[in-house]
Amino acid sequence: MNVLLWHVHGSWTTAFVQGPHRYLVPVLPGRGPDGRGRARTYTWPDTVTEVTPEELRDAPVDLIVLQRTHEAELARRWLGGRRPGRDVPAVYLEHNAPEGDVPGTRHPCADRDDLTLVHVTHFNRLFWDSGRAPPPSSSTASSTPATATPGS
């Protein structure tokens, strides 16, 4: 399986890329936030491949792991118009708790039924209003609305 994800949280990403898949990590000149490429301070396996936006256009991608709201648009552009959650399966992985009114802060993906919303902690799941975004255990987008944390 070819998994596209951005290098956002180094220690989390280091644990994630130890799996049995091929991981495509965007790289840009200057290695800014949208293209850090491979970790320089952590040991990652050879299954993690740096890819430029141009290389992603025709790359086989089986799953997209989104971690920041603007990544959905980056993925669509860099994948030649393929839409996360519609043309390529996608999950949105939420690392952070809401900064606003708890529990009234609605998650940016709360009304999306085309991707799965995964919270890194139970705390996050409780504090976000996750709306109708399907949980990881859903087999279809029309399932009962909920969210989940890994291992739940």
Secondary structure, 3 states (H helix, E strand, C coil): CEEEECCCCHHHHHHHCCCCCEEEEEECCCCCCCCECCCCCCCCCCCEEEECHHHHCCCCCCEEEECCCCHHHHHHHHCCCCCECCCECEEEEECCCCCCCCCCCECCCCCCCCCEEEECCHHHHHHCECCCCCCCCCCCCCCCCCCECCCC
